[in-house]
Amino acid sequence: MGDFMEEIFNSLTQFIKEHNNILIMTHKNPDFDGMGSALGLQQVINSFKKESYICINNSEKNNSLKKSYDLIIENNLYFNTIKKSNIDKIINDDTLLIILDTHKQEMVEIPELVSKVKNIIIIDHHIKNKDYIKDAKISYINEGLSSTVEFMANYIKYLNKQIDPLFATFMLVGLEIDTNNFRLKTTDKTYEAASYLIKLGADNILKQELLQENKEEYIRRQKLIEKSYMVNKNMTICVLDSKIYENKDLASIAEELLQFENVEASFAIGKISKDIVGISARSIGKINVEQIMAKLGGGGHYTEAATQIKDKSIKEVEKILVSNIKED
């Protein structure tokens, strides 16, 4: 491990030890990378005899995460959250806010919280966007990481801390999802992080159970994929119907499209709310999809990116995307 990483780990530890009021927050519509990292970090903070809260806003939409929360409760494990309505009651000058898996204020679970807290730490693996949160005490944004879980697993290893095997399992799920089953953004360090999580007790069987999906949803996705088309010699687009989908549905479709011959980049377009159309983009590594999504107000990683466009129809968004692809 390099001196720079040790410096980041030591600085993060120092900030945790210096603060008694710690909030952890990931992005809107949390996934296993953000929430798995948050749960792992909370276990580390517990080991320092410090109180922390994971910030939550809306009701959970991710069914796999819902299953995970149920497992935490069933196993009588410590899992401390705080809702948006109660956060103002505990914020003070001593509050430390640790943001995981994003670095844009508009993307976090509770955006207004960023303006209310003086001491902020950011840990992220996406390409740095011009709209990043300024004045953070630590801002570690490393696009070379496969996931935020990879950072957190290394941090836990560096501290020689133990976390509950259930939380290690959630982290391993996040690592696997963010690398599309170790097919994207994967280095030797990624495998080392996965290996360490298994050493901590991550359960591969439970991981598979958490990754299982509903049969009807799978069939519905395949029918949508059938309608995808090549926009040029190496990029494909799948335009969903007018139903409202979750971000993870778009991501799953974009990832599946990479399995096909000649596809080097894929895009899934669909409504994610009444007035917002989302695009999820994936690449095998030869095409920078973050660059394409950034032009449309989004961002992400070289091989994994997304954007959300308000007050436009799916057809209008499709036209804008195709135009931007052809410009490149």
C-alpha positions in Angstrom: 0.0 0.0 0.0 1.4 3.4 -1.0 2.2 6.2 1.4 -0.6 8.4 0.0 -3.3 5.8 0.8 -1.8 5.4 4.3 -2.0 9.2 4.7 -5.7 9.1 3.6 -6.5 6.3 6.0 -4.7 8.0 8.9 -6.4 11.3 8.2 -9.9 9.7 8.0 -9.2 7.9 11.3 -8.1 11.1 13.0 -11.2 12.9 11.9 -13.4 10.1 13.3 -11.5 10.1 16.6 -11.8 13.9 16.9 -15.6 14.0 16.4 -18.4 12.7 18.5 -21.3 13.5 16.1 -20.8 11.6 12.9 -23.2 11.3 9.9 -22.7 8.9 7.0 -24.5 9.6 3.7 -24.4 8.0 0.3 -26.3 8.9 -2.9 -30.0 9.0 -3.7 -31.6 5.5 -4.2 -28.7 3.8 -2.4 -27.1 0.6 -3.8 -24.9 -2.0 -2.2 -21.7 -0.2 -3.0 -22.8 3.0 -1.1 -24.8 1.3 1.6 -22.4 -1.6 2.0 -19.6 0.8 2.5 -21.7 2.9 4.9 -22.4 -0.2 7.0 -18.8 -1.3 7.0 -17.7 2.2 8.0 -20.2 2.4 10.8 -18.8 -0.8 12.3 -15.3 0.8 12.2 -16.7 3.9 13.9 -18.3 1.7 16.6 -14.9 0.2 17.3 -13.7 3.6 18.2 -16.6 3.9 20.7 -18.1 6.7 18.6 -21.8 7.2 17.7 -22.7 7.5 14.1 -25.9 7.7 12.0 -26.5 6.6 8.4 -28.7 9.3 6.8 -31.8 8.0 5.0 -34.4 10.0 3.1 -37.0 8.2 1.1 -38.4 4.7 1.7 -36.1 2.0 0.3 -36.8 1.1 -3.3 -34.1 -1.6 -3.7 -35.7 -5.0 -2.9 -32.3 -6.6 -2.3 -31.3 -3.9 0.2 -34.7 -4.3 1.9 -33.8 -8.0 2.4 -30.5 -7.0 3.8 -32.0 -4.6 6.4 -34.4 -7.5 7.4 -31.4 -9.7 7.9 -29.6 -7.1 10.1 -32.7 -6.9 12.3 -33.1 -10.7 12.4 -29.5 -11.1 13.5 -29.9 -8.4 16.2 -27.0 -6.4 14.7 -26.4 -2.7 15.4 -27.6 -0.5 12.5 -28.0 3.1 13.4 -29.9 5.4 10.9 -31.4 8.8 11.1 -34.2 10.2 8.9 -34.2 13.6 7.2 -36.8 15.0 9.6 -34.6 14.4 12.7 -31.2 15.4 11.4 -31.5 19.2 12.2 -32.0 18.2 15.9 -28.5 16.7 16.2 -26.3 18.9 13.9 -23.8 21.2 15.6 -20.3 22.6 14.9 -18.8 19.2 15.9 -20.7 17.3 13.3 -18.6 15.3 10.8 -20.3 14.2 7.5 -18.8 11.4 5.6 -20.1 11.1 2.0 -19.6 7.8 0.2 -20.0 6.8 -3.5 -20.7 10.3 -4.9 -19.1 13.7 -4.8 -21.9 15.9 -6.2 -24.3 17.7 -3.8 -27.3 17.2 -5.9 -26.7 13.4 -5.9 -26.5 12.8 -2.2 -29.5 11.4 -0.2 -30.1 14.8 1.5 -28.5 17.6 -0.5 -29.3 20.4 1.9 -27.3 18.7 4.6 -24.0 19.5 2.7 -24.6 23.2 3.3 -25.3 22.8 7.0 -22.2 20.8 8.0 -18.7 22.4 8.2 -16.7 19.2 8.4 -17.1 17.0 5.3 -15.2 14.0 4.0 -15.8 12.6 0.5 -14.8 9.0 -0.6 -15.8 8.2 -4.1 -14.6 6.2 -7.2 -16.3 8.1 -10.0 -14.7 10.5 -12.4 -14.4 13.9 -10.8 -17.2 16.2 -12.0 -16.9 20.0 -12.2 -19.9 20.2 -9.7 -18.0 18.4 -7.0 -18.6 19.4 -3.3 -16.0 22.1 -2.4 -14.1 22.7 0.8 -14.2 19.1 2.0 -11.6 18.3 4.7 -10.7 15.2 2.8 -11.8 14.7 -0.8 -10.6 11.3 -2.0 -12.1 10.8 -5.5 -10.2 8.0 -7.3 -11.6 6.8 -10.6 -9.1 4.0 -10.6 -11.0 2.2 -7.8 -13.6 -0.4 -8.9 -16.0 0.7 -6.2 -16.2 2.6 -2.8 -16.3 -0.9 -1.2 -12.8 -1.5 -2.5 -11.6 1.6 -0.6 -13.5 0.6 2.5 -12.3 -3.0 2.5 -8.7 -1.7 2.3 -9.4 0.7 5.1 -10.7 -2.0 7.4 -7.7 -4.2 6.5 -5.3 -1.3 7.2 -6.9 -0.8 10.7 -6.9 -4.5 11.3 -10.5 -4.3 12.4 -13.2 -7.0 12.4 -16.7 -6.4 11.0 -19.6 -8.7 11.2 -19.7 -11.3 8.4 -23.1 -10.1 7.4 -21.8 -6.6 6.7 -18.8 -8.1 4.9 -21.3 -10.0 2.7 -23.2 -6.8 1.8 -19.9 -5.2 0.9 -19.0 -8.1 -1.4 -22.3 -7.8 -3.1 -21.6 -4.1 -3.7 -18.2 -5.0 -5.2 -19.6 -7.6 -7.5 -22.4 -5.4 -8.7 -20.2 -2.4 -9.4 -17.8 -4.5 -11.4 -20.5 -6.4 -13.3 -19.3 -9.7 -11.8 -15.7 -8.6 -12.0 -15.9 -7.9 -15.7 -15.5 -4.1 -15.5 -13.1 -1.8 -13.6 -11.3 -4.9 -12.1 -7.7 -4.9 -11.1 -5.6 -7.1 -8.8 -6.6 -4.7 -6.0 -10.2 -5.5 -6.6 -9.7 -9.2 -6.2 -7.6 -8.5 -3.1 -10.5 -6.6 -1.6 -12.9 -9.4 -2.4 -10.6 -11.9 -0.9 -10.2 -9.9 2.3 -14.0 -9.6 2.6 -14.3 -13.4 2.4 -11.6 -13.7 5.0 -13.8 -11.5 7.2 -16.6 -14.0 6.8 -18.5 -12.8 3.7 -20.9 -15.6 2.8 -20.9 -16.5 -1.0 -24.2 -18.4 -0.7 -26.0 -15.5 0.9 -24.4 -13.2 -1.6 -26.0 -15.2 -4.4 -29.4 -15.2 -2.6 -29.2 -11.4 -2.3 -28.4 -11.1 -6.0 -31.3 -13.3 -7.1 -34.1 -11.6 -9.0 -37.8 -12.0 -9.7 -38.4 -14.3 -12.7 -41.2 -12.0 -14.2 -38.8 -9.0 -14.0 -36.1 -10.9 -15.8 -38.5 -12.0 -18.6 -39.8 -8.4 -18.9 -36.2 -7.1 -19.2 -35.4 -9.6 -22.0 -38.4 -8.4 -24.0 -37.1 -4.9 -23.7 -33.6 -5.9 -24.7 -35.0 -7.6 -27.8 -36.0 -4.1 -29.1 -32.5 -2.6 -28.7 -30.6 -1.4 -31.8 -27.1 -0.5 -32.8 -26.8 3.2 -33.2 -23.4 2.8 -34.9 -20.9 -0.1 -35.4 -20.1 -0.5 -31.7 -22.8 1.2 -29.6 -26.3 0.0 -28.8 -29.4 1.7 -27.3 -32.4 0.1 -25.6 -35.4 2.4 -25.2 -37.9 1.3 -22.6 -41.6 1.7 -22.7 -43.5 4.4 -20.9 -43.7 2.7 -17.5 -41.7 4.1 -14.6 -38.6 2.1 -13.8 -35.9 2.1 -11.1 -32.4 3.2 -11.8 -31.2 -0.3 -11.2 -33.5 -1.6 -14.0 -31.8 0.7 -16.5 -28.4 -0.3 -15.2 -29.2 -4.0 -15.5 -30.3 -3.6 -19.1 -27.2 -1.6 -20.0 -24.9 -4.2 -18.4 -26.7 -7.1 -20.2 -26.3 -5.4 -23.6 -22.5 -5.6 -23.2 -22.7 -9.4 -23.6 -23.5 -9.1 -27.3 -21.1 -9.2 -30.2 -19.6 -5.9 -31.4 -21.1 -4.0 -28.5 -18.5 -1.8 -26.8 -20.9 0.7 -25.2 -24.5 0.4 -24.3 -27.3 2.8 -23.2 -30.7 2.2 -21.6 -33.3 5.0 -21.6 -36.4 5.0 -19.5 -38.6 7.0 -17.2 -37.6 6.9 -13.6 -40.3 9.2 -12.4 -43.3 11.1 -13.9 -41.2 13.9 -15.2 -37.6 12.5 -15.3 -36.0 10.3 -18.0 -32.9 8.4 -17.0 -30.0 7.1 -19.1 -27.7 4.3 -17.8 -24.5 3.8 -19.8 -22.0 1.0 -19.7 -18.7 0.3 -21.6 -16.3 -2.6 -21.8 -13.5 -0.1 -21.5 -12.7 1.1 -25.0 -15.3 4.0 -24.9 -15.6 6.6 -22.2 -19.3 6.7 -21.4 -18.7 9.2 -18.6 -17.7 11.8 -21.2 -21.0 11.2 -23.1 -23.1 11.3 -20.0 -21.3 14.5 -18.7 -22.5 16.3 -21.9 -26.0 15.5 -20.8 -25.6 16.7 -17.3 -24.6 13.4 -15.7 -21.4 11.7 -14.8 -19.9 8.5 -13.4 -17.0 6.3 -14.4 -15.2 5.6 -17.6 -17.1 2.3 -18.0 -20.2 3.2 -16.0 -22.2 6.4 -16.0 -25.7 7.8 -16.0 -27.7 11.0 -16.2 -31.2 12.2 -15.5 -33.1 14.6 -17.8 -36.2 16.5 -16.6 -39.3 17.6 -18.5 -38.4 15.8 -21.8 -40.1 12.7 -23.3 -38.3 9.4 -23.8 -38.2 10.1 -27.6 -36.6 13.5 -27.1 -34.0 12.1 -24.8 -33.2 9.3 -27.3 -32.8 11.9 -30.0 -30.4 14.0 -27.8 -28.3 10.9 -26.9 -28.1 9.7 -30.5 -27.0 13.2 -31.6 -24.3 13.3 -29.0 -23.0 9.8 -29.9 -22.8 10.7 -33.5 -20.9 13.9 -32.7 -18.2 11.8 -31.1 
